[in-house]
Amino acid sequence: MSEGWARMWAPVVASMLVVAGCASTADPTPADVVPSAIAEGGTLVVATDPTFPPAELRSPIEFQSVLQGELTGFEVELLEAVAAELGLEVEWQDVAFEDVLGQLSLGVTDLAAASITVTDERAARYTFVTFFESATQWAAREPNTTGITPDNACGARVAVQAGTIQEDDLAERSAACEDAGSDAIDVQTFQRQDEAAAAVLAGAADAYLADAPVVQWDLQQYGTTQNPASTIANARLSAVGAPYDLQPYGWALSDPDLAQALLEGLQAVYASGDYDDILEFWGVQEGGIDTFEVVGAG
């Protein structure tokens, strides 16, 4: 009913309640579907890898004229906005990317939020709430003397973060090189995403690949138009090849009931306009989606 209608008929409604008894007419909210154990505790415990800017990072930096400290990034802000809709606080736990899903399996955390691409293999074991989409992008040090591209990497040194879909991508490409009679790719695996980029900047690797938002972030820091003072030994990065393999990001959970609460909270954040505002602030609006889903096991 409208506010005006409610005021007009308040005396009548009051007399009806005396006869019929009091009943709540409040609309349900996302907080109403939070599992009771989590609602009572008031906290979501979340595993993340804080080395994956602009989705999650801990290094104090200045970005968009705002000093960033503690844990921040577009995925961090989105999840905290959703938690607020659910009446919850977020307790972040830093974990290496290859371990974030393991912490969830052990019951140490309620969910994992670490730029996790929803693959068939992962969806067979966990429930996901999708909130974004991303592609894979390669980058090389300038000048690209090896001429490396995603389709011309046989025998080259390529850096990648452990546990990512890009590590699987490289394994397949390397096997194809060998099947074609060429040298395998020299895959250099790092625990942190920033270590993979640093290996290329230092000349220890010819290229690296990562999610497109990560590479775009690195290009802002170390691209060919940046100030030499902001680079490692004045090195430069440039993107090589086009982005490919567009796939959704998701928050991973073991509890389907919590997934439904997160879905409804995310829809509320989207309806408020905060979803678009957060993505635009971090410059990743191209990955925004307008339909969110619960997918996977459960």
N, C-alpha and C positions, 0 to 999 in steps of 0.2 A: 504494500500500500504506500501511497505517497505521504510525505510528511504532513502536507495540508489536510489530506483525508484523515490521517490519524488524529490530528488536533480536533477536527470537526466532530468526530464520532467517539472521542475519548470517554465521555460519560456513559454512553451506551455500552461500549466495550467493557468498561469497568463493571457495570451491573451484570453483564453476561458472565464475567469471570467469577463473581460471587456465587452464581448458580452452578456454573460448569467447572470451576476450579481453574487454577493458573496453569497456562501452557506456554512454553518458550516459542516465540516467533522469529528468533534471530536466524539469519541465513547461515548455513554452514560455512566454515572457513577452512583453508588448508591445514591449519593447526589442529582441527578436529580429527583428522585422519592420521596424525602422527602416532606410531605405536606407543602404547602406554609406558613401557619401560624407558624409552627415550624421552618422552614428554615429561615424565616424573624427574628424570635426571637433568633435563633442560639443556643438554649439550650433545652436539654431534662430534664424534671423534673421527677425524679425517686424515688419511695418509696422502701425502703429496711429495712431489719432487720439485724443490724450489730452484732448479737450475734450468727452467724452461720458459724464459721470457718470450713474449709478453703475457703468457698465461699465468705463470707463477714464478716469483723471484723474491729473494731476501736481501740482495745487495742494496744498500741505501743509494739511490740515484735521484737525479732530477729529471723528470719527464713531463712534457707539456706544462712547463713552468711550475710544477708542483713537486715538492720534495717527497720522495717515496721512502718510507722506512718500514722495518718489519717485513712481514709477508704481504705481498701485493700482486697485482696482475689481474687480467680480465676474468679469468676463471675463478680466482679467489673472491673478487668482488661479486660476481654472479652468485656463487654459492652462499656467500654471507648474506646477500640480499634475500635469497630464497629461505635461508635459515631464519631470518628475521620474520618472514611471512609465517613461518611455522612456530614462532615463539621460542626459538632455540639460539644458543650461542654455538660457535664453532671452535673446537680445539684442534689445531693443526699439528701434525706430527711429520717431521722431515724424514723421508725414506728414499733410498736409491730407487730409480724408476723400476728396475727389474724386480723390486721387492714389494711394490705398492699393493699388488693384487694378493701376494702371499700374506701380507699383514691382514688383509680382509678375510682370507680363508682361515686364518688362525683365530679370528674373532677379536683381534687386538683393536681394530677400528670398525666404525660403523659403515664407512664407505671410503672409496679411493677417488681422488680428484687430481689428476696429473696429466692433462692433455691425452687421455687414453682413447685411442682409436678403437671403435667398436668393430671387431673382426668376428668372423664366424666362430673361430676357435675360442675367443674370449667369451662370446655370447653363449656358448654351450655350457659355460661354467658359472657365469655371473649374470645378474640382472643389471641393465643399464638404463639410465635416463638420458636421452640424447639432448644436447644443448647447443651444438656448434658443428661446423664441418670444415675440414682442412684437406689440403693436398700435400704431396711430397715435392720438395724443391732441392736442387743441387746448387752448390756455390763453390767457386775456386778462387785461388789467390791470383791477383793481377800482377804481371801479365800471365795469362793462361798459356804458358809455354808448351804444355803437353797436349793442348787442344782437347782436354777431357770434356766429355759430355755424358749424360746418362747412358747413351747408346754407344759410347766410345771410351770405355773404361777398362778394358782388358789389360792386365799387367800394371795398372796404375795403383797408386796408394790412396785409398779412400777411407776417411774417418767416419765413425758412426757411434751413436749412443747404444749401449747394451740394452737388450730387452725391447727395443722398438720395432715397429713394422718395417722401418728402413733397414734394420739389420737383416731381417728375412729377405727383403728386396735385394740386398747386396749378395746374399748367399745364392739366390736364384740367378742373378746376373753373372756371378762368378762361375757357377756351374755351366751356364750357357757358353761362356768364353771357352771353357775347357772342352765342351762338346764340339765347338767349332774349330778346335785345334790351336787356340790362342792361349796365352798365359792367363792364369787365374787372377782375379782382382786381389790385391794385397789389402785385405780388410783390417783396419785398425780400430779396435773397439775400446770405447771409453765409458766409464760409469756415469760421468756428467756430460750433458750436452755442450756446455761451454768449453769443455776440454777438447771436444771434437773440432769445434771452430778454431780454437787456439792452435791446434796441431797444423791446420792449414795456414793460418797466419804466420806461424813460425817456419813454414816450409818443410815440416816433417810429413805432411800429407799433401796430395795434389788437389783433393776436393773433399767435401763432406756433403751429406744429405740429411735433411731433417724436415719436420713439418714446415709448410710454407710460412706461417706467422713467425716462426723462430728465425728462419733465414731472412725474412724481411726486417726483423728486429736487428739482426747482426749487420745487415747492410746499412741500417741507420747509424750504427756505431762505427763500422769499418768499411763502408762503401766507398766508391771512387770519388764521391763528392764531399767526403768528410774531411775535417781538419786533421792534418798529419799528427798533431799532438794527441789525438784521441785513439790512435792506432798502435798496434804492436810493431815496433821497429819500422814504422811508416808503411807497413803492409796494407794491402787493400783487398777487398773481396768483391766479387761480382757474381750474379746469378748466371748459371749455365743451364741451358735447356729450359723447357717450359714446365710448369707445375703439372703433376699428373696424379691419378689415383685418388680422386676426391672421395672422402669417407667421413662419417660422423664421429665427433667426440661424444663420450658419455661418462656420466658418473656411475661408478661400479658399486653394486650393493649385493648383499646376500639375502636381504629381507624384502620381498615384493611389496609388503605393506608400506615400508619406508619409501620404496620407489614411487608408489602412488602419491604419497604425501609430497615428495620432492617434485613430482610432475605438476601437481596442483599449485605448489608454491612458485614454480618456474613460470607457469601460465599467468599467475598473478603479477609477477615481476615484469613479464612481457606486456601485460595489459596496462601497467602503470607507466610504461615508457622507459623504465630504468634499464631494461635489457638493451635497448638500442643505444641509450646514453652511455652505458658502460663500454660497449663495443666500439662506439665512435671515439670515445676518449682515448682508447688504446690503439686506435687505427686498424681495427680488425673487423670492421663492419661487413666486409665482403664474405666473411664466414658465418654471418648471422643466418638463422633459420626462423621460420614462423610457425612451424609445426613440430612439437616435441613429442617423443614417444617413449614408452617403456618397452624395452626389447630384451630378448635373451632368456636365460634360465629362470625358473620360478613360476 
